[in-house]
Amino acid sequence: MEVTQLLLNAQSIDGTVRKHAEENLKLFQSQNLAGFLLSLAGELANDEKPVDSRKLAGLVLKNALDAKEQHRKYELVQRWLSLDMATKTQIRAFLLKTLSSPVPDVRSTASQVIAKVAGIELPQNQWPELVGSLLSNIHQLPAHVKQATLETLGYLCEEVSPDVVEQEHVNKILTAVVQGMNAAEGNNDVRLAATRALYMALGFAQANFNNDMERDYIMRVVCEATLSPEVKIRQAAFECLVSIASTYYEKLAHYMQDIFNITAKAVREDDESVALQAIEFWSSICDEEIDILEEYGGEFTGDSDVPCFYFTKQALPALVPLLLETLLKQEEDQDLDEGAWNIAMAGGTCLGLVARAVGDDIVPHVMPFIEEKISKPDWREREAATYAFGSILEGPSADKLMTIVNAALTFMLNALTKDPSNHVKDTTAWTLGRIFEFLHGSTIETPIITQANCQQIITVLIQSMKDAPNVAEKACGALYFLAQGYEDIGPNSPLTPFFQEIIQSLLAVAHREDATESRLRTAAYEALNEVVRCSTDETSTMVLQLVPVIMLELHNTLEGDKLSSDEREKQNELQGLLCGCLQVIIQKLGSEPTKYVFMQHADQMMGLFLRVFGCRSATAHEEAMLAIGALAYAAGPDFAKYMPEFYKYLEMGLQNFEEYQVCAVTVGVIGDICRALEDKILPYCDGIMTQLLKDLSSNQLHRSVKPPIFSCFGDIALAIGENFEKYINYSMPMLQSAAELSAHASGADDEMTEYTNSLRNGILEGRGGDEDSDWGVGDLADTLGSHVGGLIQQSVSSKEFLNECLSSDDHTIKEAAEWAKHAITRAISV
């Protein structure tokens, strides 16, 4: 059957036809890859074929070049590189030909495929003529060829890193793109494609932004495009400005006055899609300034590398009124739609960032608006005033806000119970949550919550939990922060007299018929966990009474048969919440004086956790695994009795490459179990070590799981002492190759640097979070003495690695390295 028909059948409404076609396409691919890819490219390029088969041909081709999972992507890249040159040359020619097709969808698909091929080939110095042939297309008519070529250049810049394209080519690409954006370009499709391409190419423009003339020209063209009669072009131009704000912040001073005028006009008068981007520009500027001020602690020397230009501060008198106006443009049902995003929400978010960027200075600009609107008959004005108030609570100092908040608190509590508008109540409950989050706790000198108003606050919050789900959810959030503020209070918490009532109210909320709306059930359990976590010994008997209640709830989630997939998903989410709740309770009650009474529930609890593993849900698995880790810590050596049954689930967790968070949590739990069981873990170590070594050598496992595995080696070595010796010949080479990887990772991107640091820490330390901090390479040296000392002594990479860590800027790495060095020195001298 020819490929056209297969591609059409693969989109058939008839399931059998569709399945048969998909199987045949797979067969063709596995039997003759070169022929398969070539026929797809031929289909895509052939204007006489049906649009549907051409689009799918392009999509299948694209998926043959790229995948989300790193290991799969690597395989596909190798597969493409190993194709013979003649096939690749033909495919490239087909793809370039497709750019002049009259069918827009087909051109667009070809653009994406060309970029994927370029992403593989340019770093290998293959297809060097690509950029040249695309640029020669730019001067072609008809316009649609120009449009497709600009789109391709944009995708190309998104796919490849700037260092594989020569600066001369970069200059030509940018020239072509910026010319395409020019107002003189008569064709809107071309101008839109060019504007979107610039957005993707900005990362390449470093040298051009450093040159005053070129930068002026780019900025002028972008600002002109924000005034285009075509809404999509205006939106794309503002998206470019947003990106420029974060990428080239330090180059903007000269343009800020003009940009303010353009953004203000767009926020007040333009289409919402454009106005949102104009607000986003200011959010981006605030983000940059917040980062700079945090990094430098607000103190700048004259020659500082990253000066802060205080654009936000200078714009305050005009920017704040602009943002306050947007707050009055709410949508009727925005509180009920979780994904809602509109101009009022964007304005409030931006106002919050402005408050963090300028601190106290924002308060006098916002207070008159709040005072004027807070009691108006129109709900929009009351809600906007409340939203403005809630938005500025993070940033300004407690001193600046205290008097205002104290005056507003009674008013807010009143509004939460009596305001007729759901919107106003929703925002009021959110604002109370922000007050408790930022202005309540052991660090605040004058408490907002006193003996006098504590009762009223709790009564109002408990009453609001019976309100509509969106309001009740925010009330649970406020209670969460209220409890958190009392975390370090000592023996007498003001919440103690209300503890029983709060717990019962939260359980009642979790059982509401409508608890799955507005994340209500999740918020109720999160608040419950926080109330328990921050409770004092006085309420431990009440927490004990909660144990059978939560266990019964968990038991009930395991009983449901024949659930629809939607019900099952809700069930799994509930299981995760309940396991999380039990984990908090175990940590609370698992030590003296409650330990003895509490541990009587341990067998039953462990049974429930093991049953949770029988349900297919990553979130529930993760939570159950964490709860078991807490139980192991509490049970100590007694945990050994659960190991025969638990071990298979431990192994399953370590093999779970797909849901790598489950794998990572399992690695952590092995550490907990090592500390609980010490040498009683020995019978399980062969299996555990085998699996951990498999995990390390697998290219399918997400790399973030690997550093904790090295720490885990340390935990195991500490637990079993000299019995670890038989694993040394397997684990040392792994530690060495990781040390080499981390030694060669200099000059990498931020994400890689962060990974390398966590790798270094993992190699050096055990799980550094414990009081009796235990460390990886050092552990091995300490536990096993001369045997491993000699191995480390012979290993050049270990020495280089240790020296590099000793001179690290990261003090935790440096500390760990100094400790490891001592341990190794001791081991060698034995």
C-alpha positions in Angstrom: 0.0 0.0 0.0 1.5 3.4 -0.9 2.4 5.8 1.9 -0.3 8.3 1.0 -3.1 5.8 1.7 -1.4 4.6 4.9 -1.2 8.2 6.2 -4.8 8.8 5.4 -5.9 5.5 7.0 -4.0 6.4 10.1 -6.4 9.3 10.6 -9.5 7.2 9.8 -12.6 7.4 12.1 -12.7 3.6 11.9 -10.5 2.2 14.7 -9.6 -1.0 12.9 -8.5 0.8 9.8 -6.5 3.2 11.9 -4.8 0.5 13.9 -3.9 -1.5 10.8 -2.4 1.6 9.2 -0.4 2.5 12.3 1.0 -1.0 12.5 2.0 -0.9 8.8 3.8 2.5 9.2 5.7 1.0 12.2 6.6 -2.0 10.1 7.9 0.2 7.2 9.9 2.2 9.6 11.6 -0.8 11.3 12.3 -2.6 8.0 13.7 0.3 6.0 14.3 3.5 7.9 15.9 5.4 5.1 13.2 4.6 2.7 10.5 5.4 5.3 11.9 8.9 6.1 12.5 9.6 2.4 8.9 8.7 1.4 7.6 10.9 4.3 9.7 13.9 3.1 8.6 13.2 -0.5 4.9 13.1 0.6 5.3 16.4 2.5 6.9 18.1 -0.6 4.4 16.9 -3.1 1.8 19.6 -3.9 -0.5 17.0 -5.6 -1.0 15.0 -2.5 -3.9 15.6 0.0 -3.2 18.1 2.7 -4.0 15.6 5.5 -1.5 13.0 4.4 1.2 15.7 4.0 0.6 17.2 7.4 0.8 13.8 9.1 3.9 12.9 7.0 5.6 16.0 8.4 4.6 15.2 12.0 5.8 11.6 11.8 9.1 12.9 10.3 9.5 15.4 13.1 8.8 12.7 15.8 11.5 10.6 14.2 14.0 13.3 15.0 13.2 14.4 18.5 11.6 13.1 21.8 11.0 14.5 25.2 12.9 11.8 27.1 16.7 12.4 27.0 17.6 8.8 26.3 15.1 8.5 23.4 16.2 11.8 21.9 19.8 10.6 22.0 18.9 7.4 20.2 17.0 9.3 17.5 19.9 11.7 16.9 22.3 8.8 16.5 19.9 7.1 14.2 19.6 10.2 11.9 23.4 10.8 11.9 24.0 7.2 10.8 21.8 7.5 7.7 23.7 7.6 4.4 24.5 11.0 2.9 22.5 10.5 -0.3 19.3 9.9 1.7 19.9 12.9 4.0 20.7 15.2 1.0 17.4 14.1 -0.7 15.3 14.7 2.5 16.9 18.1 3.0 16.0 19.1 -0.7 12.4 17.9 -0.2 12.1 20.0 3.0 13.5 23.2 1.4 11.2 22.7 -1.6 8.2 22.4 0.7 8.8 26.0 2.0 7.4 27.3 -1.3 4.2 25.2 -1.1 0.9 27.2 -1.4 -0.5 25.3 1.7 0.2 27.3 4.9 0.0 24.2 7.3 2.4 22.2 5.2 4.9 25.0 5.0 4.7 25.5 8.8 5.3 21.7 9.4 8.3 21.8 7.0 9.8 24.8 8.9 9.7 22.8 12.2 11.2 19.7 10.6 14.1 21.7 9.0 14.8 23.2 12.4 14.9 19.7 14.0 17.4 18.5 11.4 19.5 21.7 11.9 19.5 21.0 15.6 21.1 17.7 15.0 23.4 18.6 12.1 24.8 22.1 12.7 26.6 21.1 15.9 28.2 18.3 13.9 29.3 20.8 11.2 26.9 19.2 8.7 24.4 21.0 6.3 26.7 24.1 6.4 24.9 25.6 3.4 21.5 25.6 5.2 21.5 29.2 6.5 22.8 30.5 3.2 20.0 28.8 1.2 17.4 30.1 3.6 18.7 33.6 3.4 18.6 33.5 -0.4 14.9 32.6 -0.1 14.2 35.8 1.7 14.5 37.9 -1.4 12.1 35.6 -3.3 8.6 36.5 -4.2 5.9 35.3 -3.7 5.4 36.5 -0.2 4.4 33.1 1.2 8.0 31.8 0.5 9.4 34.7 2.5 6.9 34.1 5.3 7.8 30.4 5.5 11.5 31.1 5.4 11.3 33.6 8.3 9.3 31.1 10.3 12.0 28.5 9.6 14.8 30.9 10.8 12.8 31.5 14.0 12.5 27.8 14.7 16.1 27.3 13.8 17.2 29.8 16.4 15.0 28.1 19.0 16.5 24.7 18.2 20.2 25.3 18.0 22.5 27.0 20.5 24.1 30.4 19.4 27.6 29.0 19.5 27.1 26.7 16.5 26.1 29.6 14.1 28.9 31.9 13.0 28.5 35.6 13.9 28.4 36.5 10.2 25.4 34.3 9.7 23.8 35.6 12.9 24.1 39.2 11.6 22.5 38.2 8.3 19.6 36.3 10.0 18.9 39.3 12.2 19.1 41.7 9.3 16.6 39.6 7.3 14.3 39.2 10.3 14.3 42.9 11.3 13.8 44.0 7.7 10.8 41.6 7.5 9.3 43.4 10.6 9.7 46.8 9.1 6.6 48.9 8.6 7.6 49.1 4.9 6.9 45.3 4.6 3.5 45.3 2.9 2.5 41.8 3.8 1.1 41.2 7.3 1.9 37.4 7.2 5.5 38.2 6.5 5.7 40.9 9.2 4.1 38.5 11.8 6.5 35.7 10.9 9.4 38.1 11.2 8.3 39.4 14.6 7.8 35.9 15.9 11.2 34.9 14.5 12.9 37.9 16.3 11.4 36.6 19.6 13.2 33.3 19.1 16.4 34.9 17.8 17.0 37.3 20.7 19.3 34.9 22.4 21.6 35.2 19.3 21.7 39.0 19.4 24.2 39.5 22.2 26.8 41.2 20.0 24.2 43.3 18.2 22.7 44.6 21.4 26.2 45.6 22.5 26.5 47.8 19.4 24.6 51.1 19.9 23.5 51.6 16.3 22.3 48.1 15.8 20.5 48.1 19.1 18.8 51.4 18.4 17.6 50.0 15.0 16.2 46.7 16.5 14.5 48.6 19.3 12.9 51.1 16.9 11.6 48.4 14.7 10.1 46.5 17.7 8.5 49.6 19.1 7.0 50.4 15.7 5.6 46.9 15.4 3.7 47.4 18.7 1.7 50.0 16.7 0.8 47.8 13.7 -2.9 47.8 12.7 -2.8 43.9 13.0 -3.5 42.7 16.6 -1.3 39.5 16.3 1.7 41.6 15.2 1.2 44.0 18.1 1.0 41.0 20.5 4.2 39.4 19.0 6.0 42.7 19.3 5.2 43.1 23.0 6.3 39.5 23.5 9.7 40.6 22.1 9.8 43.5 24.5 9.1 41.2 27.4 11.9 38.9 26.4 14.3 41.9 25.9 13.4 43.1 29.4 14.9 40.0 30.9 17.6 39.3 28.4 19.0 42.8 27.9 17.8 44.6 31.0 21.1 46.6 31.4 20.7 48.0 27.8 17.2 49.5 28.3 17.8 52.9 30.1 17.7 54.9 26.9 14.4 53.5 25.7 12.3 53.3 29.0 10.4 56.5 28.6 9.1 55.5 25.1 8.4 52.0 26.3 6.4 53.3 29.2 4.2 55.4 26.9 3.7 52.4 24.5 2.8 50.0 27.3 0.5 52.4 29.1 -1.5 53.0 25.9 -1.7 49.3 25.2 -2.9 48.5 28.8 -5.6 51.2 28.6 -6.8 50.8 25.1 -5.7 47.7 23.3 -7.1 44.2 22.9 -6.7 42.0 26.0 -4.1 39.7 24.4 -1.9 42.8 23.7 -2.6 44.5 27.1 -1.5 41.3 29.0 1.9 41.4 27.3 2.3 45.1 28.0 1.7 44.4 31.7 4.0 41.4 31.5 6.8 43.7 30.3 6.7 45.5 33.7 6.4 42.2 35.6 9.6 41.2 33.8 11.4 44.4 34.7 10.4 43.9 38.4 11.6 40.3 38.3 15.0 41.5 37.1 15.3 44.2 39.7 14.1 41.9 42.5 16.8 39.4 41.6 19.5 42.1 41.4 18.5 43.6 44.8 18.4 40.2 46.4 21.8 39.2 45.0 23.5 42.4 46.0 21.5 43.0 49.2 20.6 46.5 47.9 24.1 47.9 48.4 25.9 48.8 45.2 29.4 50.0 44.8 30.1 52.4 41.9 31.8 49.7 39.8 29.2 46.9 40.4 28.8 44.4 37.5 25.1 44.4 37.5 23.8 47.8 38.4 20.1 48.2 39.2 18.6 51.0 37.2 15.6 51.3 39.5 13.2 51.6 36.5 10.3 50.4 38.6 11.0 53.1 41.3 11.2 55.8 38.7 8.0 54.7 37.0 6.0 54.4 40.3 3.9 57.6 40.1 2.6 56.6 36.7 2.9 52.8 36.8 0.9 52.2 40.0 -2.2 54.2 38.9 -2.1 52.3 35.5 -2.0 48.9 37.4 -4.8 50.0 39.8 -7.1 50.8 36.9 -6.7 47.2 35.6 -7.9 45.8 38.9 -11.4 47.1 38.1 -11.6 45.0 34.9 -12.5 41.7 36.6 -14.4 38.9 34.9 -17.7 37.8 36.5 -16.7 34.2 37.1 -12.9 34.3 37.3 -12.7 32.9 40.8 -14.4 29.7 39.7 -12.1 28.9 36.8 -8.7 27.5 38.0 -6.9 28.4 34.7 -8.4 32.0 34.5 -6.0 34.7 33.5 -7.2 38.2 32.6 -6.1 41.8 32.8 -7.2 42.3 36.4 -5.3 39.3 37.6 -2.2 40.2 35.5 -2.4 43.8 37.0 -2.6 42.5 40.6 0.3 40.1 40.0 2.4 42.9 38.6 1.5 45.2 41.5 2.7 42.4 43.9 6.1 42.4 42.0 6.3 46.2 42.1 5.8 46.0 45.9 8.7 43.5 46.2 10.9 45.6 43.9 10.4 49.0 45.7 9.4 48.0 49.2 7.9 50.8 51.4 7.7 53.3 48.6 4.7 51.6 47.1 2.4 52.1 50.2 1.5 55.8 49.8 0.8 55.2 46.1 -1.8 52.5 46.8 -3.5 53.5 50.1 -5.7 56.3 48.7 -7.1 53.9 46.1 -7.9 51.3 48.9 -9.5 53.9 51.2 -11.6 55.3 48.4 -12.9 52.0 47.1 -13.1 49.6 50.0 -16.7 50.5 51.0 -18.2 51.4 47.6 -21.6 49.8 46.6 -20.2 48.3 43.4 -18.5 44.9 44.2 -15.9 45.6 41.5 -14.5 48.6 43.5 -14.5 46.7 46.8 -12.8 43.7 45.3 -10.2 45.8 43.5 -9.4 47.7 46.7 -9.0 44.4 48.6 -6.9 42.8 45.8 -4.6 45.9 45.8 -4.2 45.6 49.6 -3.4 41.9 49.5 -0.9 42.5 46.6 1.3 44.9 48.5 1.8 42.8 51.7 5.1 41.2 50.6 7.9 43.7 50.0 7.3 46.7 52.4 8.6 46.4 56.0 6.4 45.2 58.8 6.8 48.6 60.4 5.4 50.4 57.4 2.4 48.0 57.1 1.5 47.3 60.8 -0.7 50.2 61.6 -2.6 49.8 58.3 -3.1 46.1 58.8 -4.2 46.4 62.4 -6.8 49.0 61.3 -7.9 46.8 58.4 -8.1 43.4 60.2 -11.6 43.9 61.8 -12.9 45.3 58.6 -11.7 42.2 56.6 -13.1 39.7 59.1 -16.4 41.5 58.8 -16.3 41.5 55.0 -15.5 37.8 54.9 -18.7 37.0 56.8 -21.1 39.7 55.6 -20.1 40.9 52.1 -22.8 39.9 49.6 -20.3 39.3 46.8 -18.5 35.9 46.3 -15.7 37.8 44.6 -15.1 40.1 47.5 -15.1 37.2 50.0 -12.7 35.2 47.9 -10.2 38.0 47.7 -10.7 39.0 51.3 -9.9 35.4 52.5 -6.8 35.4 50.2 -5.7 38.8 51.6 -6.1 37.5 55.2 -3.9 34.5 54.2 -1.2 37.0 52.9 -1.4 39.0 56.2 -0.8 35.8 58.2 1.9 34.6 55.8 4.0 37.8 55.8 3.1 39.7 59.0 2.6 37.0 61.6 5.2 34.8 63.2 8.0 34.7 65.7 10.1 37.2 63.7 7.5 40.0 64.0 7.9 42.2 67.0 4.3 43.4 67.5 1.9 40.6 67.0 -1.2 41.2 64.8 -3.0 38.3 66.4 -3.7 38.8 70.1 -5.7 37.2 72.9 -8.3 39.8 72.1 -8.9 38.9 68.4 -7.7 35.3 68.1 -11.1 33.9 68.9 -12.8 36.1 66.3 -10.3 35.2 63.6 -10.7 31.5 64.1 -14.5 31.7 64.3 -14.7 33.7 61.1 -12.3 31.3 59.2 -14.2 28.2 60.4 -17.5 29.8 59.3 -16.0 30.7 55.9 -15.0 27.1 55.4 -18.7 26.4 54.9 -19.0 29.1 52.2 -18.8 28.4 48.4 -15.8 26.2 47.5 -13.6 29.0 46.2 -14.1 31.1 49.3 -13.7 28.0 51.6 -10.5 27.0 49.8 -8.9 30.5 50.5 -10.1 30.3 54.2 -8.3 26.9 54.5 -5.2 28.7 53.1 -5.5 31.5 55.6 -5.7 28.9 58.4 -2.6 27.2 57.1 -0.5 30.4 57.5 -2.1 31.2 60.8 -0.9 27.8 62.2 2.5 28.2 60.5 3.1 31.5 62.3 2.9 29.7 65.7 5.5 27.0 64.7 8.2 28.2 67.1 5.9 29.5 69.8 7.0 27.1 72.6 4.6 25.2 74.9 1.6 27.5 74.9 0.1 28.0 71.5 -2.9 30.4 71.2 -4.4 27.8 68.9 -4.5 25.1 71.6 -8.0 26.0 73.0 -9.4 25.8 69.5 -7.5 22.7 68.3 -10.3 20.2 68.4 -12.8 22.5 66.7 -10.3 23.4 63.9 -9.5 19.8 63.2 -13.2 18.8 63.1 -14.0 21.7 60.8 -11.2 20.8 58.4 -12.3 17.2 58.3 -15.9 18.3 57.6 -14.6 20.5 54.7 -12.7 17.5 53.3 -16.0 15.5 53.3 -18.1 18.2 51.6 -20.0 17.0 48.5 -18.3 19.7 46.4 -14.8 19.3 48.0 -13.3 18.4 44.6 -14.1 21.9 43.3 -11.5 24.8 43.6 -8.9 22.4 45.0 -10.9 22.6 48.3 -10.2 19.1 49.6 -6.4 19.5 49.0 -6.4 22.8 50.7 -8.3 21.3 53.7 -5.7 18.5 54.2 -2.8 20.9 53.6 -4.2 23.1 56.4 -4.8 20.1 58.6 -1.3 18.9 58.2 0.1 22.3 59.0 -2.1 22.6 62.1 -0.9 19.2 63.3 2.8 19.9 62.4 2.8 23.2 64.4 0.9 21.9 67.4 2.4 21.5 70.8 2.6 18.6 73.3 -0.6 19.8 75.0 -2.7 18.6 72.1 -0.9 15.3 71.4 -3.8 13.2 72.8 -6.1 14.9 70.3 -3.6 14.1 67.5 -3.6 10.5 68.7 -7.4 10.4 68.3 -6.9 11.5 64.7 -4.9 8.5 63.8 -7.7 5.9 63.5 -9.9 8.5 61.7 -7.3 9.1 59.0 -6.5 5.4 58.7 -10.2 4.6 58.2 -10.3 7.2 55.5 -7.3 5.7 53.7 -8.8 2.2 54.1 -12.0 3.4 52.4 -10.1 4.7 49.4 -8.7 1.3 48.9 -12.1 -0.4 48.9 -13.7 1.3 45.9 -14.2 -1.0 42.9 -15.4 -0.2 39.4 -14.5 3.5 39.4 -14.6 5.6 36.3 -11.1 7.0 35.4 -12.1 10.4 36.7 -13.3 9.0 40.0 -10.1 6.9 40.2 -7.9 10.0 39.7 -9.7 11.8 42.5 -9.4 8.7 44.6 -5.6 8.5 44.0 -5.2 12.2 44.8 -7.1 11.6 48.1 -4.8 8.6 48.9 -1.8 10.9 48.4 -3.3 13.5 50.7 -4.1 10.9 53.4 -0.6 9.3 53.3 0.9 12.8 53.6 -1.3 13.5 56.6 -0.2 10.2 58.3 3.4 11.1 57.6 3.0 14.4 59.5 1.3 12.6 62.4 4.1 9.9 62.5 6.7 12.7 62.7 4.7 14.4 65.5 3.9 11.3 67.6 6.8 8.9 66.8 9.0 10.1 69.6 8.6 10.2 73.4 6.3 10.5 75.3 3.6 9.5 72.7 5.7 6.9 70.9 4.6 3.8 72.8 0.9 4.4 72.4 1.3 5.6 68.8 3.3 2.6 67.7 0.4 0.3 68.5 -1.1 1.5 65.2 2.1 0.8 63.2 1.3 -2.7 61.8 -2.1 -1.6 60.5 -0.6 1.6 59.1 2.1 -0.2 57.3 -0.5 -2.6 55.8 -2.4 0.3 54.4 0.7 1.9 52.9 1.6 -1.4 51.2 -1.9 -1.6 49.7 -1.5 1.9 48.3 1.4 0.6 46.2 -1.1 -1.7 44.6 -2.9 1.3 43.1 -1.3 2.8 39.9 -0.6 6.3 41.0 2.7 8.0 41.2 1.6 10.7 43.6 0.1 8.3 46.0 3.2 6.0 45.7 5.5 8.9 46.5 3.5 10.0 49.6 3.2 6.4 50.9 7.0 5.9 50.4 7.7 9.2 52.4 5.3 8.1 55.2 7.1 4.7 55.4 10.4 6.6 55.7 9.0 8.5 58.6 7.7 5.3 60.2 11.1 3.6 59.8 12.7 6.5 61.6 10.2 6.3 64.4 10.3 2.5 64.7 14.1 2.2 64.7 15.3 -1.5 64.8 11.7 -2.7 65.1 11.1 -1.8 61.5 13.0 -5.0 60.5 9.7 -7.0 60.8 8.2 -5.1 57.9 11.2 -5.6 55.5 10.3 -9.1 54.1 7.0 -7.8 52.7 8.2 -4.2 52.0 11.3 -5.1 50.2 9.6 -5.9 46.8 8.0 -2.5 46.8 11.4 -0.9 47.6 12.8 -2.7 44.6 9.8 -1.6 42.4 10.4 2.0 43.4 14.1 1.8 42.4 13.1 0.4 39.1 10.5 3.1 38.4 12.5 5.1 35.7 9.3 6.5 34.2 8.1 8.3 37.3 11.5 9.3 38.4 10.3 11.2 41.5 9.1 7.9 42.9 12.6 6.5 42.3 14.2 9.5 44.0 12.0 9.3 47.1 12.7 5.5 47.3 16.4 6.2 47.3 15.9 8.7 50.2 13.8 6.1 52.1 16.6 3.6 51.9 18.7 6.1 53.8 16.0 6.3 56.5 15.8 2.5 56.7 19.7 2.3 57.0 19.6 4.6 59.9 16.7 2.7 61.5 18.0 -0.8 61.0 21.7 -0.4 60.9 23.3 -3.8 60.3 19.9 -5.5 60.3 19.6 -4.2 56.7 22.4 -6.5 55.6 20.3 -9.4 54.1 18.7 -6.8 51.7 21.9 -5.1 50.7 22.9 -7.2 47.7 19.5 -6.5 46.1 19.6 -2.8 46.9 23.2 -2.3 45.8 22.6 -4.2 42.5 19.6 -2.0 41.7 21.3 1.3 42.7 24.3 0.4 40.5 21.8 -0.4 37.6 20.2 3.0 38.2 23.5 4.8 38.0 24.5 3.2 34.7 21.1 3.6 33.1 20.7 6.4 30.5 16.9 6.2 31.0 16.8 7.5 34.5 16.4 11.2 35.0 19.8 12.6 36.0 18.5 14.4 39.2 18.1 11.0 40.9 21.8 10.1 40.6 23.4 12.5 43.2 21.1 11.0 46.0 22.3 7.5 45.0 25.9 8.4 45.9 24.7 9.7 49.3 22.8 6.5 49.7 26.1 4.4 49.3 27.3 6.4 52.3 24.2 5.6 54.3 24.6 1.9 53.5 28.3 1.8 54.3 27.6 3.5 57.7 24.9 0.9 58.4 26.8 -2.3 57.6 30.4 -1.2 58.3 33.0 -3.5 56.9 30.4 -5.7 55.2 30.4 -2.9 52.6 33.8 -4.0 51.4 32.5 -6.4 48.8 30.7 -3.6 47.0 33.7 -1.3 46.8 35.0 -2.6 43.5 31.6 -1.8 42.0 30.8 1.5 43.6 34.2 3.2 43.5 34.4 3.3 39.6 30.9 4.9 39.6 32.0 7.5 42.1 35.2 8.1 40.1 33.4 8.5 36.7 30.9 10.9 38.4 33.9 12.9 39.9 35.4 13.1 36.4 32.1 14.3 34.9 31.8 17.0 37.6 35.5 18.0 37.1 34.9 18.5 33.3 31.6 20.5 33.7 33.1 23.9 34.0 31.7 26.6 31.7 28.4 24.8 31.5 24.9 26.5 31.7 23.3 27.3 35.1 21.2 24.2 35.1 24.3 22.0 34.5 26.3 23.9 37.2 23.5 23.3 39.7 23.4 19.6 38.8 27.2 19.3 39.1 27.0 20.9 42.6 24.4 18.5 43.7 26.5 15.7 42.2 29.6 16.8 44.1 27.6 17.0 47.3 26.1 13.6 46.7 29.6 12.1 46.1 31.0 13.8 49.2 28.2 13.5 51.7 25.5 11.2 52.9 22.3 12.9 53.6 23.5 16.3 54.8 20.2 17.1 56.4 20.8 15.1 59.6 22.1 16.3 62.8 24.9 13.7 62.7 25.7 14.6 59.2 27.1 11.6 57.3 29.2 11.9 54.1 29.7 9.6 51.1 33.4 9.2 50.0 34.3 10.1 53.5 32.0 7.5 55.0 33.5 4.8 52.8 37.0 5.8 54.0 35.9 6.0 57.6 34.0 2.8 57.7 36.4 0.7 55.7 39.8 2.1 56.6 42.9 1.2 54.6 41.2 -0.9 51.8 39.3 2.0 50.3 42.0 4.5 51.4 44.4 2.8 49.0 41.9 2.8 46.2 41.3 6.5 46.6 45.0 7.2 46.9 45.6 5.5 43.5 42.8 7.4 41.8 44.0 10.6 40.1 40.4 11.7 39.4 39.5 11.4 43.1 42.4 13.6 44.1 41.6 16.2 41.4 38.0 16.1 42.4 38.7 16.5 46.0 41.0 19.5 45.4 38.4 21.1 43.2 35.8 20.7 45.9 38.2 22.0 48.5 38.3 25.3 46.5 34.6 25.4 45.8 32.6 28.7 46.3 29.8 26.6 47.7 30.5 26.4 51.5 28.6 23.1 52.0 30.7 21.4 49.3 33.9 22.8 50.8 33.0 21.6 54.3 32.1 18.2 53.0 35.4 18.0 51.1 37.5 19.0 54.2 35.7 16.3 56.2 36.3 13.7 53.5 39.9 14.6 53.2 40.4 14.0 57.0 38.7 10.6 56.7 40.8 9.6 53.8 44.0 10.7 55.5 43.0 8.6 58.5 42.3 5.6 56.3 45.5 5.8 54.5 47.6 6.1 57.7 46.0 3.0 59.2 
